[in-house]
Amino acid sequence: MNADDALSAPFDWQDLPSGRARFNGLVRGAEQIGHDSFAVDCNGEELFGGLQRVFLGNGNDFNIEVVAFGYRQASHLGLRDPGGARLFSASGALVLQQVIAELIAAGAGWVQRPRLLVEHPGARFQGQVSFKPGWLGLAEAEGQTRVS
């Protein structure tokens, strides 16, 4: 395995203060392009989401944006109709935001970082995590899905 393969391979599960999650590496999504993915353990079910860099005005430094979450298979990332994605309550969404932010903060401190968090001279992760509008399907009623 070369260095690039190691950066895009799945990482081990992390037991974080708000739940369990891991970086899942670079995966080919539904539209046949690559997605930097992650997974969260939701009551024993592994659900997947996608991340992307958002560059600052200098064109080099970046933050991370969560673009989607709730897919039962990483290969479903990029589906135009995410009807197969899991729905979450508003309170579940808040917990997920915390778990994902904790995962990204942890990964930013590792010596061998996930591909998306690798820094270069003049290009540094600025520590911010944002959530793209519509990143998660919200259920009508509370209590639909709990995050472990």
C-alpha positions in Angstrom: 0.0 0.0 0.0 1.5 3.4 -1.0 1.1 6.6 1.1 -1.8 7.8 -1.0 -3.7 4.6 -0.5 -3.2 4.8 3.2 -4.6 8.3 3.3 -7.8 7.2 1.5 -8.3 3.9 3.4 -10.8 3.5 6.2 -9.6 4.5 9.7 -10.4 2.7 12.9 -13.5 3.4 14.9 -13.0 6.3 17.4 -14.8 6.3 20.8 -15.6 10.0 21.1 -17.3 11.8 24.0 -20.6 12.0 22.0 -20.5 8.7 20.1 -18.6 6.3 17.9 -17.4 7.4 14.4 -14.6 6.8 11.9 -13.2 8.3 8.7 -14.2 5.8 5.9 -11.8 7.1 3.2 -12.3 8.0 -0.4 -15.3 6.1 -1.9 -16.8 6.0 -5.4 -20.3 7.4 -5.0 -23.5 6.8 -6.9 -22.5 9.2 -9.7 -19.1 7.5 -10.1 -17.0 10.3 -8.6 -14.9 10.2 -5.4 -16.3 11.3 -2.0 -14.4 11.7 1.2 -16.6 9.7 3.6 -17.1 9.0 7.3 -19.3 6.7 9.3 -21.2 7.0 12.6 -22.5 4.2 14.7 -26.2 4.8 15.1 -27.6 2.2 17.5 -25.3 -0.4 16.1 -26.1 0.6 12.5 -23.2 2.0 10.4 -24.4 5.1 8.5 -22.3 7.1 6.1 -21.8 10.7 5.1 -19.7 12.9 2.9 -17.2 15.7 3.6 -15.6 18.3 1.5 -13.1 21.1 1.9 -14.3 24.7 1.8 -11.4 27.0 0.9 -11.0 30.5 2.5 -10.5 33.7 0.5 -6.7 33.1 0.2 -7.5 30.0 -1.8 -5.2 27.8 0.3 -6.5 27.5 3.9 -9.6 25.5 4.4 -12.4 24.3 6.7 -14.6 21.2 6.4 -18.2 21.0 5.3 -20.5 18.0 5.9 -22.4 17.6 2.7 -24.6 14.6 3.4 -25.3 11.9 6.1 -27.6 9.0 6.7 -26.7 6.6 3.9 -26.7 2.9 4.7 -24.0 2.3 2.1 -21.1 4.6 1.4 -21.6 4.0 -2.4 -24.9 5.8 -2.1 -23.2 9.1 -1.5 -24.1 11.5 -4.3 -27.5 10.1 -5.0 -29.7 12.9 -6.4 -32.8 11.5 -4.5 -31.5 10.6 -1.0 -34.8 8.8 -0.2 -32.9 5.8 1.0 -31.1 7.8 3.7 -32.1 7.5 7.3 -34.2 10.3 8.8 -33.3 11.8 12.2 -35.0 13.9 14.8 -33.9 17.5 15.4 -32.3 16.4 18.7 -30.6 13.5 16.9 -29.2 16.0 14.4 -27.6 18.0 17.1 -25.9 14.9 18.6 -24.7 14.0 15.1 -23.2 17.4 14.6 -21.3 17.1 17.8 -20.0 13.6 17.0 -18.9 14.6 13.5 -17.2 17.8 14.8 -15.4 15.6 17.5 -14.3 13.2 14.8 -12.9 15.9 12.6 -11.1 17.6 15.5 -9.6 14.3 16.5 -8.4 13.5 13.0 -6.8 17.0 12.7 -4.5 16.0 15.6 -3.3 12.7 14.2 0.2 12.3 12.7 -1.4 10.3 9.8 -4.4 12.3 9.0 -7.3 11.4 6.7 -6.8 12.7 3.1 -9.2 15.6 3.6 -7.3 17.0 6.6 -3.8 16.7 5.2 -2.1 20.1 5.4 0.6 21.5 3.1 2.9 24.5 3.5 0.6 27.5 3.1 -2.6 25.4 3.2 -3.9 24.7 6.7 -7.1 23.4 8.2 -8.6 26.3 10.2 -10.6 24.1 12.6 -14.2 25.0 11.5 -16.8 22.4 10.6 -20.0 23.5 8.8 -23.1 21.6 7.7 -24.4 22.2 4.2 -28.2 23.0 4.1 -30.1 19.7 3.6 -27.1 17.6 4.8 -29.5 15.4 6.8 -33.0 14.2 6.4 -35.2 15.3 9.3 -38.1 13.2 10.6 -41.5 14.6 11.3 -41.6 13.2 14.9 -39.0 13.2 17.6 -37.4 10.0 18.6 -36.9 8.5 15.1 -33.2 7.5 15.4 -30.8 7.8 18.3 -27.1 8.1 17.9 -24.9 5.7 20.0 
